[in-house]
Amino acid sequence: MSGTQTDTDPGETMRLAVERFRTQMESANRQFIQDRIDEIEAKNISTEKEKLDLMWYYWHDLGEKQSGTWLDDAPRDIARRVRQTENVSRLEDMKTIFHEHMDGIIPSTLVTDEWRHMFLDIVESVCNEAAEQDEDEDENFHIPRCDELGHFVKYANGVQDPDFRRSGICPFDPVPYFGIGDLTSPDGSTVQPQPPTAEFRERINEQLKDDILGDSFISGAVDEDLEVKVGFQTGLGCHREYDTWYSAYLYCRRDIDDDDSDRSHKDWAWRVVVFHADAVEPTPLYGRKPIFDSIPEFLDWYSSWLNHLDLDQVRKDVRCLYGDDDYCQ
């Protein structure tokens, strides 16, 4: 395949974007942990327990044994992370510790073309059904199939930051959770490429309907520069049990001004949008207003968090999260 073909092939563009994202996210998360290790070691603390007590703010339950048998039925990667966390006895152990979201990827469960086509068909149907409920809409207006999302879910159900810094950043998880155990082998390691059943189609259909954003939510939370036809929530991030950041996948167009040189912003298109739960006005994050004309653009932004890290804010967030009210002002 030539370079020109690769650049214009949307499937290859998405594959490269996901690989770039995984590399950047794992590197950033490992670097964040290493920097915290270096900070703690610089304090010349005498015992490993005291060192781990400081790391605990960023990685909860270090060295604590889990009770009960719930791990026997937990997804494989979660069980692996919990067991490694239980066995941490030295700060040095944190350099190689496992986390299922260290690279930011939520693994794909839509592993065949048939499953992905089924999912996209349901998204298109649910979104058009929701749009038709608006009495002011043109009855001939059709919400198109979100083909870019189809390329994305070939490689991931979504992305999720492990958020060791406790910022409350949301995931982007457009594929409804419908029971990974229903799609895996008994040891939880291999997704079974079985044809989607009518039961699964109905479950996905109902969950997507639940995720459709209502007009009042859109008008109250989404950037007023966006005209939204339809959209669904794809993630929620919390801090101290309060909603902090939302993500959504919206079919929308921008209300651009005359100075905007990119006229495509005016086009109707599927876009990823991230917005703060409490903000009246759009809130910049990681150096920009978080509205993205493509999923690869969103992935590059989401994995750039280390470039915009404010350590004073991080320390405030982690202390506040664990009950130090002096930091919650």
HUWO-V118510 format. One record per residue. N is the residue number from 1. RES is the residue in one small letter. PHI is phi in degrees with one decimal (none if undefined). OMEGA is omega as a letter, one per 20 degrees, with the letter a starting at -180 (999 if undefined). Layout:
n={N & N}
res={RES & RES}
phi={PHI & PHI}
omega={OMEGA & OMEGA}
This chain:
n={1 & 2 & 3 & 4 & 5 & 6 & 7 & 8 & 9 & 10 & 11 & 12 & 13 & 14 & 15 & 16 & 17 & 18 & 19 & 20 & 21 & 22 & 23 & 24 & 25 & 26 & 27 & 28 & 29 & 30 & 31 & 32 & 33 & 34 & 35 & 36 & 37 & 38 & 39 & 40 & 41 & 42 & 43 & 44 & 45 & 46 & 47 & 48 & 49 & 50 & 51 & 52 & 53 & 54 & 55 & 56 & 57 & 58 & 59 & 60 & 61 & 62 & 63 & 64 & 65 & 66 & 67 & 68 & 69 & 70 & 71 & 72 & 73 & 74 & 75 & 76 & 77 & 78 & 79 & 80 & 81 & 82 & 83 & 84 & 85 & 86 & 87 & 88 & 89 & 90 & 91 & 92 & 93 & 94 & 95 & 96 & 97 & 98 & 99 & 100 & 101 & 102 & 103 & 104 & 105 & 106 & 107 & 108 & 109 & 110 & 111 & 112 & 113 & 114 & 115 & 116 & 117 & 118 & 119 & 120 & 121 & 122 & 123 & 124 & 125 & 126 & 127 & 128 & 129 & 130 & 131 & 132 & 133 & 134 & 135 & 136 & 137 & 138 & 139 & 140 & 141 & 142 & 143 & 144 & 145 & 146 & 147 & 148 & 149 & 150 & 151 & 152 & 153 & 154 & 155 & 156 & 157 & 158 & 159 & 160 & 161 & 162 & 163 & 164 & 165 & 166 & 167 & 168 & 169 & 170 & 171 & 172 & 173 & 174 & 175 & 176 & 177 & 178 & 179 & 180 & 181 & 182 & 183 & 184 & 185 & 186 & 187 & 188 & 189 & 190 & 191 & 192 & 193 & 194 & 195 & 196 & 197 & 198 & 199 & 200 & 201 & 202 & 203 & 204 & 205 & 206 & 207 & 208 & 209 & 210 & 211 & 212 & 213 & 214 & 215 & 216 & 217 & 218 & 219 & 220 & 221 & 222 & 223 & 224 & 225 & 226 & 227 & 228 & 229 & 230 & 231 & 232 & 233 & 234 & 235 & 236 & 237 & 238 & 239 & 240 & 241 & 242 & 243 & 244 & 245 & 246 & 247 & 248 & 249 & 250 & 251 & 252 & 253 & 254 & 255 & 256 & 257 & 258 & 259 & 260 & 261 & 262 & 263 & 264 & 265 & 266 & 267 & 268 & 269 & 270 & 271 & 272 & 273 & 274 & 275 & 276 & 277 & 278 & 279 & 280 & 281 & 282 & 283 & 284 & 285 & 286 & 287 & 288 & 289 & 290 & 291 & 292 & 293 & 294 & 295 & 296 & 297 & 298 & 299 & 300 & 301 & 302 & 303 & 304 & 305 & 306 & 307 & 308 & 309 & 310 & 311 & 312 & 313 & 314 & 315 & 316 & 317 & 318 & 319 & 320 & 321 & 322 & 323 & 324 & 325 & 326 & 327 & 328 & 329}
res={m & s & g & t & q & t & d & t & d & p & g & e & t & m & r & l & a & v & e & r & f & r & t & q & m & e & s & a & n & r & q & f & i & q & d & r & i & d & e & i & e & a & k & n & i & s & t & e & k & e & k & l & d & l & m & w & y & y & w & h & d & l & g & e & k & q & s & g & t & w & l & d & d & a & p & r & d & i & a & r & r & v & r & q & t & e & n & v & s & r & l & e & d & m & k & t & i & f & h & e & h & m & d & g & i & i & p & s & t & l & v & t & d & e & w & r & h & m & f & l & d & i & v & e & s & v & c & n & e & a & a & e & q & d & e & d & e & d & e & n & f & h & i & p & r & c & d & e & l & g & h & f & v & k & y & a & n & g & v & q & d & p & d & f & r & r & s & g & i & c & p & f & d & p & v & p & y & f & g & i & g & d & l & t & s & p & d & g & s & t & v & q & p & q & p & p & t & a & e & f & r & e & r & i & n & e & q & l & k & d & d & i & l & g & d & s & f & i & s & g & a & v & d & e & d & l & e & v & k & v & g & f & q & t & g & l & g & c & h & r & e & y & d & t & w & y & s & a & y & l & y & c & r & r & d & i & d & d & d & d & s & d & r & s & h & k & d & w & a & w & r & v & v & v & f & h & a & d & a & v & e & p & t & p & l & y & g & r & k & p & i & f & d & s & i & p & e & f & l & d & w & y & s & s & w & l & n & h & l & d & l & d & q & v & r & k & d & v & r & c & l & y & g & d & d & d & y & c & q}
phi={none & -76.9 & -61.2 & -64.0 & -63.7 & -60.7 & -65.7 & -102.6 & -82.8 & -63.4 & -65.8 & -70.0 & -58.3 & -68.6 & -58.3 & -65.8 & -64.9 & -67.2 & -63.4 & -62.0 & -61.3 & -59.7 & -63.1 & -67.3 & -67.2 & -63.8 & -60.8 & -65.5 & -67.9 & -64.2 & -66.0 & -60.8 & -63.7 & -61.8 & -64.2 & -69.1 & -59.3 & -62.0 & -61.5 & -68.9 & -62.5 & -67.6 & -81.1 & 56.0 & -75.8 & -81.9 & -114.6 & -66.0 & -61.6 & -65.3 & -64.8 & -67.9 & -61.8 & -76.1 & -68.2 & -55.4 & -60.4 & -101.2 & -141.5 & -70.0 & 69.8 & -60.3 & 75.7 & -91.9 & -80.1 & -84.7 & -98.0 & 83.6 & -112.7 & -61.8 & -64.7 & -63.3 & -106.8 & -74.3 & -53.0 & -54.5 & -69.7 & -65.9 & -61.3 & -62.9 & -63.6 & -64.2 & -67.5 & -67.0 & -62.4 & -58.9 & -92.3 & -68.0 & -125.7 & -132.9 & -58.5 & -58.6 & -61.9 & -68.9 & -66.8 & -122.0 & -63.4 & -93.8 & -140.5 & -64.5 & -115.2 & -58.1 & -94.2 & 80.7 & -95.9 & -94.5 & -58.4 & -72.5 & -108.5 & -92.8 & -92.0 & -124.5 & -58.5 & -63.2 & -65.0 & -66.8 & -64.4 & -59.5 & -61.8 & -65.1 & -61.2 & -68.6 & -58.0 & -61.6 & -65.9 & -63.8 & -67.6 & -69.0 & -63.3 & -66.9 & -64.7 & -69.1 & -73.7 & -81.2 & -67.0 & -85.3 & -80.9 & -66.4 & -66.3 & -92.7 & -75.1 & -118.4 & -79.3 & -77.1 & -60.7 & -90.9 & -63.1 & -61.6 & -61.8 & -61.7 & -66.7 & -66.7 & -72.0 & -66.7 & -109.2 & -162.9 & -72.1 & 178.3 & -130.6 & -147.4 & -76.1 & -64.7 & 53.5 & -61.6 & -85.2 & 61.0 & -86.3 & 84.6 & -63.3 & -86.6 & -79.3 & -121.4 & -136.0 & -75.8 & -91.7 & -58.8 & -77.9 & -130.0 & 94.3 & -59.1 & -62.0 & -74.1 & -117.7 & -119.7 & -72.3 & -54.9 & -86.2 & 76.4 & -102.8 & -130.2 & -74.0 & -86.2 & -82.9 & -83.0 & -62.2 & -65.9 & -88.6 & -60.6 & -63.6 & -65.0 & -57.9 & -68.9 & -64.9 & -66.1 & -58.1 & -68.1 & -68.6 & -65.4 & -61.0 & -65.5 & -88.7 & -62.7 & -83.0 & -77.3 & -60.3 & -66.4 & -66.8 & -61.5 & -68.8 & -90.7 & -122.3 & -86.5 & -45.2 & -67.6 & -79.5 & -106.3 & -98.5 & -108.5 & -84.5 & -163.2 & -173.6 & -137.8 & -70.8 & -122.6 & 177.0 & -140.0 & -111.6 & -127.3 & -137.3 & 53.8 & 68.7 & -105.4 & -59.1 & -121.4 & -128.2 & -112.2 & -121.7 & -148.5 & -114.1 & -120.9 & -94.2 & -154.3 & -138.6 & -91.5 & -90.9 & -89.2 & -100.9 & -67.7 & -85.4 & -77.0 & -77.8 & -93.8 & -70.0 & -66.0 & -60.8 & -79.7 & -76.6 & -68.5 & -163.1 & -77.6 & -135.6 & -92.1 & -132.3 & -119.6 & -145.3 & -79.3 & -66.6 & -105.5 & -83.6 & -80.0 & -104.3 & -55.2 & -106.2 & -63.7 & -148.9 & 52.3 & 84.9 & -161.5 & -74.3 & -83.5 & -123.4 & -128.6 & -80.0 & -151.4 & -67.6 & -57.6 & -62.0 & -62.5 & -61.9 & -61.9 & -69.0 & -59.7 & -86.5 & -94.8 & -58.0 & -64.7 & -69.6 & -120.0 & -69.9 & -111.3 & -65.4 & -62.7 & -68.6 & -59.8 & -62.4 & -65.1 & -64.0 & -71.2 & -67.9 & -65.0 & -59.3 & -101.0 & 94.9 & -87.4 & -65.4 & -62.9 & -96.5 & -102.6 & -78.9}
omega={a & r & a & r & r & a & a & r & a & r & r & r & r & r & r & r & r & r & r & r & a & a & a & a & a & r & a & a & r & r & r & r & r & r & r & r & a & r & a & r & a & r & r & r & a & a & r & r & r & r & a & r & r & r & a & r & a & a & a & r & r & r & a & a & r & r & r & a & a & a & a & a & a & r & a & a & r & r & r & r & a & a & r & r & r & a & r & r & r & r & r & a & a & a & a & a & a & r & a & r & a & r & r & a & r & a & a & r & r & a & r & r & a & r & a & r & r & a & a & r & a & r & a & a & a & a & r & r & r & a & a & r & a & a & a & a & r & a & r & a & a & r & a & r & a & a & r & r & r & r & a & a & r & a & a & r & a & r & a & r & r & r & r & a & r & a & a & a & a & r & r & a & a & a & r & r & a & r & a & r & r & a & a & r & a & r & r & a & a & r & a & a & r & r & r & a & r & r & r & r & a & r & r & r & a & a & r & r & r & a & r & a & r & a & a & r & a & a & a & a & a & r & a & r & r & r & a & r & a & r & r & a & a & r & r & r & a & r & a & r & r & r & a & a & r & r & a & r & a & r & a & r & a & r & a & r & a & a & a & a & a & a & r & r & a & a & r & a & r & a & r & a & r & a & a & a & a & a & r & r & r & a & r & r & a & r & a & r & a & r & a & a & r & r & r & r & r & a & r & r & a & a & a & a & a & r & a & a & r & a & r & r & r & a & r & a & a & r & r & a & a & r & r & a & r & a & a & a & 999}
